[in-house]
Protein backbone atom coordinates (compact mmCIF):
# COMPACT_ATOMS: atom_id res chain seq x y z
CA UNK A 1 0.00 0.00 0.00
CA UNK A 2 1.37 3.37 -1.05
CA UNK A 3 2.07 6.18 1.40
CA UNK A 4 0.44 8.57 -1.06
CA UNK A 5 -2.72 6.50 -0.99
CA UNK A 6 -2.84 6.46 2.81
CA UNK A 7 -2.18 10.23 2.95
CA UNK A 8 -4.87 10.84 0.32
CA UNK A 9 -7.51 8.80 2.15
CA UNK A 10 -6.63 10.36 5.51
CA UNK A 11 -6.73 13.83 3.94
CA UNK A 12 -10.18 13.03 2.54
CA UNK A 13 -11.33 11.86 5.98
CA UNK A 14 -10.00 15.06 7.56
CA UNK A 15 -11.72 17.14 4.84
CA UNK A 16 -15.01 15.34 5.51
CA UNK A 17 -14.76 15.97 9.26
CA UNK A 18 -13.93 19.66 8.78
CA UNK A 19 -16.75 20.06 6.28
CA UNK A 20 -19.30 18.47 8.61
CA UNK A 21 -18.15 20.67 11.48
CA UNK A 22 -18.29 23.82 9.35
CA UNK A 23 -21.79 22.96 8.19
CA UNK A 24 -23.14 22.21 11.64
CA UNK A 25 -22.03 25.01 13.94
CA UNK A 26 -23.08 28.68 13.77
CA UNK A 27 -19.85 30.48 13.00
CA UNK A 28 -19.99 31.48 9.34
CA UNK A 29 -20.47 35.20 10.00
CA UNK A 30 -19.53 37.24 13.04
CA UNK A 31 -21.01 40.62 13.98
CA UNK A 32 -20.01 42.53 17.10
CA UNK A 33 -21.65 45.74 18.22
CA UNK A 34 -22.99 47.92 20.97
CA UNK A 35 -26.44 49.51 21.18
CA UNK A 36 -27.60 51.71 24.07
CA UNK A 37 -24.83 50.52 26.35
CA UNK A 38 -25.48 46.86 25.63
CA UNK A 39 -22.78 44.83 23.96
CA UNK A 40 -23.59 41.89 21.77
CA UNK A 41 -22.02 39.39 19.42
CA UNK A 42 -24.03 37.72 16.70
CA UNK A 43 -22.73 34.44 15.24
CA UNK A 44 -24.58 33.34 12.14
CA UNK A 45 -24.41 29.81 10.79
CA UNK A 46 -26.20 28.04 7.98
CA UNK A 47 -29.00 26.81 10.25
CA UNK A 48 -28.66 28.64 13.53
CA UNK A 49 -27.91 32.14 14.80
CA UNK A 50 -26.57 32.75 18.30
CA UNK A 51 -26.60 36.06 20.14
CA UNK A 52 -24.19 36.52 23.00
CA UNK A 53 -25.18 39.59 24.99
CA UNK A 54 -23.88 41.48 27.97
CA UNK A 55 -25.76 44.22 29.78
CA UNK A 56 -25.25 45.89 33.11
CA UNK A 57 -27.87 43.55 34.58
CA UNK A 58 -27.33 40.21 32.86
CA UNK A 59 -25.39 38.31 30.27
CA UNK A 60 -26.03 35.16 28.33
CA UNK A 61 -26.42 33.43 25.01
CA UNK A 62 -29.57 32.86 23.02
CA UNK A 63 -29.69 30.71 19.89
CA UNK A 64 -32.43 30.20 17.34
CA UNK A 65 -33.21 29.46 13.71
CA UNK A 66 -31.51 31.79 11.24
CA UNK A 67 -34.79 32.62 9.55
CA UNK A 68 -32.95 33.35 6.29
CA UNK A 69 -34.83 31.79 3.42
CA UNK A 70 -33.28 33.39 0.35
CA UNK A 71 -32.54 31.14 -2.59
CA UNK A 72 -28.77 31.58 -2.40
CA UNK A 73 -28.79 30.67 1.32
CA UNK A 74 -30.72 27.49 0.56
CA UNK A 75 -28.28 26.75 -2.28
CA UNK A 76 -25.29 27.07 0.05
CA UNK A 77 -26.94 24.72 2.55
CA UNK A 78 -27.67 22.18 -0.18
CA UNK A 79 -24.17 22.42 -1.64
CA UNK A 80 -22.58 21.92 1.77
CA UNK A 81 -24.72 18.82 2.42
CA UNK A 82 -23.85 17.40 -1.01
CA UNK A 83 -20.17 18.13 -0.38
CA UNK A 84 -20.33 16.41 3.02
CA UNK A 85 -21.95 13.33 1.49
CA UNK A 86 -19.42 13.17 -1.35
CA UNK A 87 -16.44 13.43 0.98
CA UNK A 88 -17.85 10.82 3.36
CA UNK A 89 -18.54 8.46 0.46
CA UNK A 90 -15.09 9.14 -0.99
CA UNK A 91 -13.48 8.25 2.33
CA UNK A 92 -15.41 4.97 2.47
CA UNK A 93 -14.41 4.14 -1.12
CA UNK A 94 -10.81 5.04 -0.31
CA UNK A 95 -10.81 2.64 2.62
CA UNK A 96 -12.25 -0.08 0.37
CA UNK A 97 -9.53 0.65 -2.17
CA UNK A 98 -6.87 0.31 0.54
CA UNK A 99 -8.33 -3.04 1.63
CA UNK A 100 -9.29 -4.68 -1.68
CA UNK A 101 -7.29 -2.70 -4.29
CA UNK A 102 -10.18 -2.58 -6.80
CA UNK A 103 -10.22 -0.18 -9.74
CA UNK A 104 -13.83 0.90 -9.17
CA UNK A 105 -13.07 1.96 -5.61
CA UNK A 106 -10.07 3.98 -6.74
CA UNK A 107 -11.98 5.75 -9.49
CA UNK A 108 -14.91 6.40 -7.15
CA UNK A 109 -12.59 7.78 -4.48
CA UNK A 110 -10.98 10.19 -6.92
CA UNK A 111 -14.24 11.28 -8.54
CA UNK A 112 -16.17 11.78 -5.28
CA UNK A 113 -13.32 13.71 -3.62
CA UNK A 114 -12.94 15.90 -6.71
CA UNK A 115 -16.69 16.48 -7.00
CA UNK A 116 -17.01 17.15 -3.25
CA UNK A 117 -14.16 19.66 -3.37
CA UNK A 118 -15.69 21.46 -6.34
CA UNK A 119 -19.13 21.58 -4.70
CA UNK A 120 -17.67 22.97 -1.46
CA UNK A 121 -15.71 25.57 -3.45
CA UNK A 122 -18.90 26.68 -5.20
CA UNK A 123 -20.72 26.92 -1.83
CA UNK A 124 -17.95 29.10 -0.38
CA UNK A 125 -17.87 31.34 -3.46
CA UNK A 126 -21.65 31.84 -3.42
CA UNK A 127 -21.68 32.57 0.32
CA UNK A 128 -18.74 34.94 0.08
CA UNK A 129 -20.08 36.85 -2.90
CA UNK A 130 -23.55 37.26 -1.39
CA UNK A 131 -22.38 38.41 2.04
CA UNK A 132 -19.41 40.59 1.08
CA UNK A 133 -21.52 43.77 1.29
CA UNK A 134 -22.60 43.11 4.89
CA UNK A 135 -20.93 44.78 7.86
CA UNK A 136 -20.09 41.35 9.27
CA UNK A 137 -16.87 39.43 9.02
CA UNK A 138 -16.32 35.83 7.98
CA UNK A 139 -15.84 33.49 10.89
CA UNK A 140 -14.15 30.17 11.55
CA UNK A 141 -16.66 27.86 9.80
CA UNK A 142 -16.33 29.78 6.54
CA UNK A 143 -12.57 29.27 6.73
CA UNK A 144 -13.02 25.59 7.65
CA UNK A 145 -15.16 25.13 4.54
CA UNK A 146 -12.38 26.63 2.40
CA UNK A 147 -9.77 24.38 4.04
CA UNK A 148 -12.04 21.37 3.56
CA UNK A 149 -12.48 22.12 -0.15
CA UNK A 150 -8.72 22.46 -0.67
CA UNK A 151 -8.04 19.24 1.25
CA UNK A 152 -10.64 17.38 -0.83
CA UNK A 153 -9.03 18.49 -4.08
CA UNK A 154 -5.55 17.58 -2.80
CA UNK A 155 -6.90 14.23 -1.65
CA UNK A 156 -8.19 13.46 -5.14
CA UNK A 157 -4.77 14.36 -6.57
CA UNK A 158 -2.91 12.16 -4.07
CA UNK A 159 -5.15 9.15 -4.63
CA UNK A 160 -4.86 9.67 -8.39
CA UNK A 161 -1.08 9.81 -8.14
CA UNK A 162 -1.05 6.69 -5.95
CA UNK A 163 -3.27 4.90 -8.47
CA UNK A 164 -0.82 5.77 -11.22
CA UNK A 165 1.92 3.59 -9.81
CA UNK A 166 5.58 3.41 -10.92
CA UNK A 167 4.85 2.18 -14.46
CA UNK A 168 2.27 4.80 -15.41
CA UNK A 169 -1.50 4.89 -15.22
CA UNK A 170 -3.33 1.65 -14.85
CA UNK A 171 -6.17 0.84 -17.22
CA UNK A 172 -9.56 2.31 -16.50
C-alpha positions as CSV (number, residue, x, y, z in Angstrom):
1,X,0.0,0.0,0.0
2,X,1.4,3.4,-1.0
3,X,2.1,6.2,1.4
4,X,0.4,8.6,-1.1
5,X,-2.7,6.5,-1.0
6,X,-2.8,6.5,2.8
7,X,-2.2,10.2,2.9
8,X,-4.9,10.8,0.3
9,X,-7.5,8.8,2.2
10,X,-6.6,10.4,5.5
11,X,-6.7,13.8,3.9
12,X,-10.2,13.0,2.5
13,X,-11.3,11.9,6.0
14,X,-10.0,15.1,7.6
15,X,-11.7,17.1,4.8
16,X,-15.0,15.3,5.5
17,X,-14.8,16.0,9.3
18,X,-13.9,19.7,8.8
19,X,-16.7,20.1,6.3
20,X,-19.3,18.5,8.6
21,X,-18.1,20.7,11.5
22,X,-18.3,23.8,9.3
23,X,-21.8,23.0,8.2
24,X,-23.1,22.2,11.6
25,X,-22.0,25.0,13.9
26,X,-23.1,28.7,13.8
27,X,-19.8,30.5,13.0
28,X,-20.0,31.5,9.3
29,X,-20.5,35.2,10.0
30,X,-19.5,37.2,13.0
31,X,-21.0,40.6,14.0
32,X,-20.0,42.5,17.1
33,X,-21.7,45.7,18.2
34,X,-23.0,47.9,21.0
35,X,-26.4,49.5,21.2
36,X,-27.6,51.7,24.1
37,X,-24.8,50.5,26.4
38,X,-25.5,46.9,25.6
39,X,-22.8,44.8,24.0
40,X,-23.6,41.9,21.8
41,X,-22.0,39.4,19.4
42,X,-24.0,37.7,16.7
43,X,-22.7,34.4,15.2
44,X,-24.6,33.3,12.1
45,X,-24.4,29.8,10.8
46,X,-26.2,28.0,8.0
47,X,-29.0,26.8,10.2
48,X,-28.7,28.6,13.5
49,X,-27.9,32.1,14.8
50,X,-26.6,32.8,18.3
51,X,-26.6,36.1,20.1
52,X,-24.2,36.5,23.0
53,X,-25.2,39.6,25.0
54,X,-23.9,41.5,28.0
55,X,-25.8,44.2,29.8
56,X,-25.2,45.9,33.1
57,X,-27.9,43.5,34.6
58,X,-27.3,40.2,32.9
59,X,-25.4,38.3,30.3
60,X,-26.0,35.2,28.3
61,X,-26.4,33.4,25.0
62,X,-29.6,32.9,23.0
63,X,-29.7,30.7,19.9
64,X,-32.4,30.2,17.3
65,X,-33.2,29.5,13.7
66,X,-31.5,31.8,11.2
67,X,-34.8,32.6,9.5
68,X,-32.9,33.4,6.3
69,X,-34.8,31.8,3.4
70,X,-33.3,33.4,0.3
71,X,-32.5,31.1,-2.6
72,X,-28.8,31.6,-2.4
73,X,-28.8,30.7,1.3
74,X,-30.7,27.5,0.6
75,X,-28.3,26.7,-2.3
76,X,-25.3,27.1,0.1
77,X,-26.9,24.7,2.5
78,X,-27.7,22.2,-0.2
79,X,-24.2,22.4,-1.6
80,X,-22.6,21.9,1.8
81,X,-24.7,18.8,2.4
82,X,-23.8,17.4,-1.0
83,X,-20.2,18.1,-0.4
84,X,-20.3,16.4,3.0
85,X,-22.0,13.3,1.5
86,X,-19.4,13.2,-1.3
87,X,-16.4,13.4,1.0
88,X,-17.9,10.8,3.4
89,X,-18.5,8.5,0.5
90,X,-15.1,9.1,-1.0
91,X,-13.5,8.3,2.3
92,X,-15.4,5.0,2.5
93,X,-14.4,4.1,-1.1
94,X,-10.8,5.0,-0.3
95,X,-10.8,2.6,2.6
96,X,-12.3,-0.1,0.4
97,X,-9.5,0.6,-2.2
98,X,-6.9,0.3,0.5
99,X,-8.3,-3.0,1.6
100,X,-9.3,-4.7,-1.7
101,X,-7.3,-2.7,-4.3
102,X,-10.2,-2.6,-6.8
103,X,-10.2,-0.2,-9.7
104,X,-13.8,0.9,-9.2
105,X,-13.1,2.0,-5.6
106,X,-10.1,4.0,-6.7
107,X,-12.0,5.8,-9.5
108,X,-14.9,6.4,-7.2
109,X,-12.6,7.8,-4.5
110,X,-11.0,10.2,-6.9
111,X,-14.2,11.3,-8.5
112,X,-16.2,11.8,-5.3
113,X,-13.3,13.7,-3.6
114,X,-12.9,15.9,-6.7
115,X,-16.7,16.5,-7.0
116,X,-17.0,17.1,-3.2
117,X,-14.2,19.7,-3.4
118,X,-15.7,21.5,-6.3
119,X,-19.1,21.6,-4.7
120,X,-17.7,23.0,-1.5
121,X,-15.7,25.6,-3.5
122,X,-18.9,26.7,-5.2
123,X,-20.7,26.9,-1.8
124,X,-18.0,29.1,-0.4
125,X,-17.9,31.3,-3.5
126,X,-21.6,31.8,-3.4
127,X,-21.7,32.6,0.3
128,X,-18.7,34.9,0.1
129,X,-20.1,36.8,-2.9
130,X,-23.6,37.3,-1.4
131,X,-22.4,38.4,2.0
132,X,-19.4,40.6,1.1
133,X,-21.5,43.8,1.3
134,X,-22.6,43.1,4.9
135,X,-20.9,44.8,7.9
136,X,-20.1,41.4,9.3
137,X,-16.9,39.4,9.0
138,X,-16.3,35.8,8.0
139,X,-15.8,33.5,10.9
140,X,-14.2,30.2,11.5
141,X,-16.7,27.9,9.8
142,X,-16.3,29.8,6.5
143,X,-12.6,29.3,6.7
144,X,-13.0,25.6,7.6
145,X,-15.2,25.1,4.5
146,X,-12.4,26.6,2.4
147,X,-9.8,24.4,4.0
148,X,-12.0,21.4,3.6
149,X,-12.5,22.1,-0.2
150,X,-8.7,22.5,-0.7
151,X,-8.0,19.2,1.2
152,X,-10.6,17.4,-0.8
153,X,-9.0,18.5,-4.1
154,X,-5.6,17.6,-2.8
155,X,-6.9,14.2,-1.7
156,X,-8.2,13.5,-5.1
157,X,-4.8,14.4,-6.6
158,X,-2.9,12.2,-4.1
159,X,-5.1,9.1,-4.6
160,X,-4.9,9.7,-8.4
161,X,-1.1,9.8,-8.1
162,X,-1.1,6.7,-5.9
163,X,-3.3,4.9,-8.5
164,X,-0.8,5.8,-11.2
165,X,1.9,3.6,-9.8
166,X,5.6,3.4,-10.9
167,X,4.8,2.2,-14.5
168,X,2.3,4.8,-15.4
169,X,-1.5,4.9,-15.2
170,X,-3.3,1.6,-14.9
171,X,-6.2,0.8,-17.2
172,X,-9.6,2.3,-16.5
